[in-house]
Amino acid sequence: MSLTAIVFLLCFLAGLGLALARHPIYGLYTYIAVFYLDAPGRWWGAGLPNLRWALLIAAVTALAMLRLKPDPARTPWYRTFPAVFLIAYTIWLWIQTPWVLDQDLHRECAIIFTKYIIVYYMVYRLIDTPVLTADFLLAHVLGCMYLGLIAYSTGAPGGRLDGVGGPGIDDSNTLGMHASTAAVAGAMLIFAMRKWRRLAALVSVPLILNMVVLTGSRGAFLALFMGGLAIFALRPRENLRLFYGLAFLGLLGFGYVASEAFWERMQTIETAVKQEEDIDKSAAGRIAQIEAGFRMFKAHPLGVGHRGFAVLSPEYLDPDFLDKDGGRSSHNTFISALVEQGLPGAVLFLLLWLWVLKSCVQTRNWALRKRPLLDVSLMTGICAGLAVVFIGGQFADFLKTEVQVWLLALLSALLYLPNVALGKSGARRLGPRDGAPSISAQRPAKWRHRAYGS
């Protein structure tokens, strides 16, 4: 066993112990570290036990949270809309099991969504102050910086950056989208935070942008661009000189790290939009896959289960659009939900993103009413991250991507902050009440953040 593996194992055990003995939030951050370090996929993890590290720390953290008293001034986690979506979607996945086309893959997907319910529960319950929200986003940014360092050292030998991320983010399209959510979140942390948090985000974002470039993903590029537009639309109305200055520096930085090969690949977007005769095979294939998806749905309105699109694709797609294995995924998240989970899955999917759109409108209202700068900045970064997931999902299947669960939980956590009067913003009006203290009051003194930006 290598020295790195020994250090990882000791830190993991320390996180487990602190989660049980002191406070579950230690377990949450250990979970994030495990997600990004991906010990089974690194050279140094060869001698480690073959465990489901992330699932183990998530389960232990959830058990440790049972001793925390809920805050009566805060909406219970299971009554927030994203939680309702996750629970309903997961139940439907299990209901589908008898008739799906690929039992093993579908069961694996149902297990993943069951885990996501636990992850959502952990994040929503433990992140109950704006600064803790910022800290969680910073952990996400630092994790992507770690992947960015690996990408910087290895480059993209095959022209596209694959195999750098862990499970679920190891392909170039998903990694590019995932990193883009960290880029927009990091930008707002640079704008809103102070001292070491700002410095950490400032160091991380260039490496993350370089990783997005190395993925060569057109979908990720468009998603990052739209995330930037979301930031501009939802931005706080304070410190505008700093905001525009940072935006200008960000554009310069992205232009510097972008290679000639990257821009050549991005030019195919314009070709696809103009529908010219030399439209590339990839773009034409995406259009054919969407059309095939609607035909599949018409034949199977209750869905065919996870990865069912790939199973049916030889029957509905021209052989020119199939991959070397004779199948093809949908490359569109909504089409995947429509075909694989049928009408119930598609309806739940649309309702979720309508809720996100409503939250974006609420964020803009917060900005116009000049709510606290940190609150608005964090909401802006999270909504921009979800915009990245949505736009990226038009070019790849991101139905199972975990970062959207984190962002949805953080968004709900901010919308239902305890002991804060939110007025007519769509969230329940809250105020001090008698009863159990908030989660932040129950954690050790070092975790109690009293001032924004501290």
C-alpha positions in Angstrom: 0.0 0.0 0.0 1.4 3.4 -1.0 1.9 6.3 1.4 -0.8 8.2 -0.3 -3.3 5.4 0.2 -2.4 5.2 3.9 -3.0 8.9 4.3 -6.3 8.6 2.5 -7.4 5.7 4.7 -6.4 7.5 7.9 -8.2 10.7 6.8 -11.3 8.7 5.9 -11.4 7.0 9.3 -10.9 10.4 11.0 -13.8 11.8 9.0 -16.0 8.8 10.1 -15.0 9.2 13.7 -15.5 13.0 13.8 -18.9 12.6 12.1 -20.0 10.2 14.8 -18.3 11.7 17.8 -18.5 15.5 17.1 -20.7 16.6 14.3 -22.1 15.1 11.0 -20.8 18.0 9.0 -17.3 16.4 9.1 -18.8 13.4 7.4 -20.3 15.6 4.7 -17.0 17.2 3.8 -15.4 13.7 3.9 -18.0 12.6 1.4 -17.0 15.5 -1.0 -13.3 14.6 -0.6 -14.0 11.0 -1.4 -16.0 11.9 -4.4 -13.1 13.9 -5.9 -10.2 11.8 -4.8 -11.8 8.7 -6.3 -9.4 6.3 -4.6 -10.4 3.2 -6.6 -9.6 5.0 -9.9 -6.2 6.4 -8.9 -2.9 4.5 -9.1 -2.3 5.0 -5.4 -5.6 3.3 -4.5 -4.6 -0.2 -5.7 -3.9 -1.5 -2.2 -7.0 -0.2 -0.5 -10.0 -2.3 0.4 -12.7 -2.7 -2.3 -15.3 -0.6 -0.6 -18.1 1.8 -1.7 -16.3 4.7 0.0 -18.8 7.4 -0.9 -21.9 5.3 0.0 -20.3 4.2 3.3 -19.5 7.8 4.5 -22.9 9.0 3.3 -24.7 6.3 5.3 -22.6 6.9 8.4 -23.2 10.7 8.2 -27.0 10.2 7.8 -27.0 8.0 10.9 -25.0 10.5 12.8 -27.5 13.2 11.9 -30.3 11.3 13.6 -29.2 12.9 16.9 -29.7 16.4 15.6 -33.0 18.0 16.5 -34.8 19.6 13.5 -35.3 23.4 13.5 -39.0 24.0 13.8 -38.5 27.4 12.0 -37.4 25.6 8.8 -39.3 23.7 6.2 -38.6 19.9 6.6 -36.3 18.6 3.9 -38.9 16.2 2.5 -41.3 19.1 1.9 -39.0 21.0 -0.4 -39.7 20.5 -4.1 -36.4 18.9 -5.2 -36.8 16.3 -2.4 -40.4 15.6 -3.6 -39.0 15.2 -7.1 -36.2 12.9 -6.0 -38.4 10.7 -3.9 -41.1 10.4 -6.5 -38.6 9.8 -9.3 -36.9 7.1 -7.3 -40.1 5.4 -6.4 -41.1 5.3 -10.1 -37.7 3.8 -11.0 -38.3 0.9 -8.6 -41.9 0.5 -9.9 -40.6 0.2 -13.4 -38.3 -2.7 -12.5 -40.5 -5.6 -13.7 -40.7 -4.4 -17.4 -37.4 -2.6 -18.1 -35.2 -3.8 -20.9 -31.9 -3.9 -18.9 -32.6 -5.1 -15.4 -29.1 -4.7 -14.0 -28.4 -1.2 -15.3 -31.9 0.0 -14.3 -31.5 -1.4 -10.8 -28.1 0.4 -10.5 -29.8 3.6 -11.5 -32.5 3.2 -8.9 -29.8 2.5 -6.2 -28.0 5.7 -7.3 -31.1 7.8 -7.0 -31.8 6.3 -3.6 -28.4 7.4 -2.6 -29.1 10.9 -4.0 -32.0 11.2 -1.5 -29.6 10.6 1.3 -27.1 13.1 -0.2 -29.9 15.7 -0.6 -31.0 15.1 3.0 -27.4 15.6 4.3 -26.7 18.8 2.4 -30.1 20.5 3.2 -30.0 19.6 6.9 -26.4 20.5 7.5 -26.0 23.6 5.3 -28.1 26.1 7.1 -26.2 29.4 7.0 -25.0 31.4 4.0 -21.3 31.0 5.0 -21.7 27.2 5.2 -23.3 27.3 1.8 -20.3 29.2 0.5 -18.0 26.7 2.2 -19.7 23.8 0.5 -19.5 25.5 -2.9 -15.8 26.2 -2.2 -15.3 22.5 -1.4 -16.8 21.8 -4.9 -14.5 24.4 -6.5 -11.4 23.0 -4.7 -12.4 19.4 -5.8 -12.6 20.6 -9.4 -9.2 22.4 -9.0 -7.7 19.0 -7.9 -9.1 17.5 -11.1 -7.8 20.5 -13.0 -4.3 19.9 -11.7 -4.4 16.3 -12.9 -5.7 17.5 -16.3 -3.0 20.1 -16.5 -0.3 17.5 -15.8 -1.6 14.9 -18.2 -3.1 17.0 -20.9 -5.5 15.5 -23.4 -3.5 12.9 -25.4 -6.4 11.8 -27.5 -7.7 15.3 -28.2 -10.4 15.0 -25.5 -10.0 14.8 -21.8 -11.4 11.5 -20.6 -10.8 9.4 -17.5 -9.7 12.2 -15.2 -12.9 12.5 -13.1 -14.3 9.8 -10.9 -17.4 7.7 -11.3 -20.1 9.6 -13.2 -17.8 12.4 -14.4 -15.1 10.4 -16.2 -16.1 11.2 -19.8 -15.2 14.5 -21.4 -18.8 15.9 -21.8 -19.9 15.2 -18.2 -16.5 16.4 -16.8 -16.8 19.6 -18.9 -20.3 20.3 -17.6 -19.3 19.4 -14.0 -16.3 21.7 -14.1 -18.4 24.5 -15.6 -20.7 24.5 -12.6 -17.6 25.0 -10.4 -16.3 27.8 -12.6 -19.5 29.9 -12.3 -19.8 29.1 -8.5 -16.1 30.1 -8.1 -16.7 33.3 -9.9 -19.4 34.4 -7.5 -17.2 33.3 -4.5 -14.4 35.5 -5.8 -16.9 38.4 -6.0 -18.7 37.9 -2.6 -16.2 36.3 -0.2 -13.2 37.7 1.6 -9.7 36.7 2.7 -8.7 33.0 2.2 -12.0 31.9 0.6 -11.6 34.5 -2.2 -8.0 33.6 -2.7 -8.7 29.9 -2.8 -11.4 30.4 -5.5 -9.2 32.8 -7.4 -6.5 30.2 -7.7 -8.9 27.5 -8.6 -11.0 29.0 -11.4 -8.2 29.3 -14.0 -7.3 25.6 -13.6 -11.0 24.7 -13.9 -11.4 26.8 -17.0 -8.3 25.1 -18.5 -9.9 21.7 -17.8 -13.1 22.7 -19.5 -11.0 23.7 -22.6 -9.2 20.3 -22.5 -12.5 18.4 -22.6 -13.2 19.9 -26.0 -16.9 19.6 -25.3 -19.1 21.9 -27.3 -22.0 21.3 -25.0 -19.9 22.2 -22.0 -18.8 25.4 -23.7 -22.3 26.5 -24.5 -23.4 25.6 -21.0 -20.5 27.7 -19.5 -21.5 30.6 -21.8 -25.1 30.4 -20.7 -24.0 30.1 -17.1 -22.1 33.3 -17.6 -25.3 35.0 -19.0 -27.2 33.7 -16.0 -24.7 35.4 -13.7 -25.1 38.6 -15.6 -28.9 38.5 -15.4 -29.1 37.6 -11.7 -26.1 39.5 -10.4 -26.2 41.6 -7.3 -26.7 45.3 -7.9 -23.9 46.2 -5.6 -20.1 46.5 -6.2 -20.7 46.6 -10.0 -17.2 47.9 -10.7 -15.7 44.8 -9.1 -18.2 42.6 -10.8 -17.4 43.9 -14.3 -13.7 43.9 -13.6 -13.8 40.2 -12.6 -15.9 39.4 -15.6 -13.4 41.0 -17.9 -10.5 39.1 -16.3 -12.5 35.9 -16.6 -12.9 36.4 -20.4 -9.3 37.2 -20.8 -8.3 34.1 -18.8 -10.6 31.8 -20.8 -9.2 33.3 -24.1 -5.7 32.6 -22.9 -6.2 29.0 -22.0 -8.3 28.1 -25.0 -6.3 26.3 -27.7 -6.6 26.6 -31.5 -8.0 23.1 -31.6 -10.7 24.0 -29.1 -11.9 27.0 -31.2 -11.9 24.9 -34.3 -14.2 22.4 -32.6 -16.4 25.1 -31.3 -16.9 26.5 -34.8 -18.9 23.4 -35.6 -21.6 24.8 -33.4 -22.2 27.6 -35.9 -22.3 25.1 -38.7 -25.0 23.1 -36.9 -27.1 26.2 -36.2 -26.9 27.4 -39.9 -28.0 23.9 -41.1 -25.4 24.0 -43.9 -24.7 21.1 -46.2 -21.5 20.2 -44.4 -23.2 19.9 -41.0 -21.0 17.5 -39.0 -22.1 14.0 -38.2 -22.3 14.6 -34.5 -24.8 17.4 -34.8 -26.9 15.6 -37.3 -26.9 12.5 -35.1 -28.2 14.5 -32.2 -31.2 15.7 -34.2 -31.9 12.1 -35.4 -31.7 10.9 -31.8 -34.2 13.4 -30.6 -36.6 12.4 -33.4 -36.1 8.7 -32.6 -36.7 9.4 -28.9 -40.2 10.7 -29.5 -41.0 7.6 -31.6 -39.7 5.4 -28.8 -41.9 7.2 -26.3 -44.9 6.8 -28.5 -44.4 3.0 -28.5 -43.5 2.8 -24.8 -45.3 5.6 -22.9 -44.4 4.2 -19.5 -40.7 4.0 -20.3 -38.3 1.2 -21.0 -35.9 1.7 -18.0 -32.5 3.1 -17.6 -30.3 2.9 -20.8 -33.4 1.7 -22.7 -32.7 4.3 -25.4 -29.4 2.6 -26.2 -31.0 -0.8 -26.3 -33.8 0.4 -28.7 -31.5 2.6 -30.8 -30.6 0.0 -33.5 -34.4 -0.2 -34.3 -34.9 3.5 -34.6 -31.6 5.0 -35.8 -29.8 4.8 -39.1 -26.7 2.6 -38.8 -24.5 5.6 -39.6 -25.5 7.2 -36.2 -24.7 4.1 -34.1 -21.4 3.6 -32.3 -19.0 0.7 -32.7 -21.0 -1.4 -30.2 -24.2 -1.0 -32.4 -26.1 1.3 -30.0 -26.4 4.9 -29.2 -27.5 7.0 -26.1 -29.9 9.9 -26.5 -27.4 12.7 -25.8 -30.3 14.7 -24.4 -31.4 14.5 -20.7 -35.0 15.2 -21.4 -35.2 12.6 -24.1 -33.6 10.1 -21.8 -36.2 10.8 -19.1 -39.0 10.7 -21.7 -37.9 7.4 -23.2 -36.6 5.6 -20.2 -39.0 6.8 -17.5 -41.9 7.5 -19.8 -44.6 10.1 -19.2 -44.2 10.2 -15.4 -40.5 10.8 -15.6 -40.8 13.5 -18.3 -43.5 15.3 -16.2 -41.4 15.2 -13.1 -38.3 16.4 -15.0 -40.2 19.4 -16.5 -41.7 20.3 -13.1 -38.3 20.3 -11.5 -36.8 22.7 -14.0 -39.9 25.0 -13.8 -39.1 25.2 -10.1 -35.5 26.1 -10.9 -36.7 28.8 -13.3 -39.0 30.1 -10.6 -36.0 30.2 -8.2 -34.0 32.1 -10.8 -36.8 34.7 -11.0 -36.8 34.9 -7.2 -33.0 35.4 -7.2 -33.4 38.4 -9.6 -36.0 39.9 -7.3 -33.6 39.5 -4.3 -31.0 41.3 -6.3 -33.4 44.2 -7.3 -34.5 44.5 -3.6 -30.8 44.5 -2.6 -31.1 41.6 -0.2 -27.8 40.8 1.6 -24.9 40.6 -0.9 -23.8 37.2 0.1 -27.3 35.7 -0.1 -27.8 37.1 -3.6 -24.3 36.1 -4.8 -24.7 32.5 -3.6 -28.1 32.2 -5.1 -26.7 33.6 -8.4 -23.8 31.1 -8.4 -26.1 28.2 -7.7 -28.7 29.2 -10.3 -26.0 29.7 -12.8 -24.6 26.2 -12.0 -28.1 24.7 -12.6 -28.3 26.6 -15.9 -25.1 25.0 -16.9 -26.5 21.5 -16.0 -29.7 22.3 -18.0 -28.0 23.6 -21.1 -25.4 20.9 -21.0 -28.2 18.4 -20.8 -29.4 19.3 -24.2 -26.2 17.8 -25.7 -25.6 14.8 -23.3 -27.5 12.6 -20.9 -26.9 14.2 -17.4 -29.9 12.5 -15.8 -27.7 10.8 -13.1 -25.1 13.6 -12.6 -24.6 14.2 -8.9 -23.7 17.9 -9.0 -27.3 18.9 -9.8 -28.4 17.2 -6.5 -25.8 19.3 -4.6 -27.0 22.5 -6.3 -30.7 21.7 -5.8 -30.1 21.0 -2.1 -28.1 24.2 -1.7 -30.7 26.2 -3.5 -33.4 24.9 -1.2 -31.2 25.5 1.8 -30.9 29.2 0.9 -34.6 29.6 0.1 -35.5 28.2 3.6 -32.8 29.7 5.8 -33.8 29.4 9.5 -34.6 32.5 11.5 -34.6 34.8 8.5 -37.6 36.8 7.4 -38.1 36.2 3.7 -41.2 38.1 3.1 -43.3 37.5 0.0 -40.5 35.8 -1.9 -42.2 32.4 -2.4 -40.6 30.8 0.6 -42.4 30.5 3.9 -42.0 33.6 6.1 -39.7 32.6 9.0 -38.9 34.1 12.3 -37.5 33.1 15.7 -39.6 30.5 17.4 -39.5 28.5 20.6 -38.2 25.0 20.3 -35.1 23.1 19.2 -32.1 25.3 18.1 -31.0 25.3 14.4 -28.5 22.8 13.2 -25.8 25.6 13.1 -26.4 26.2 16.8 -25.9 22.6 17.6 -22.6 22.3 15.9 -19.3 22.9 17.7 -18.3 26.6 18.2 -15.8 26.5 15.4 -18.6 25.8 12.9 -20.8 28.6 14.0 -20.4 31.4 11.5 -22.0 34.6 12.8 -20.9 37.2 10.1 -21.2 37.0 6.4 -17.9 36.7 4.6 -16.0 35.8 7.8 
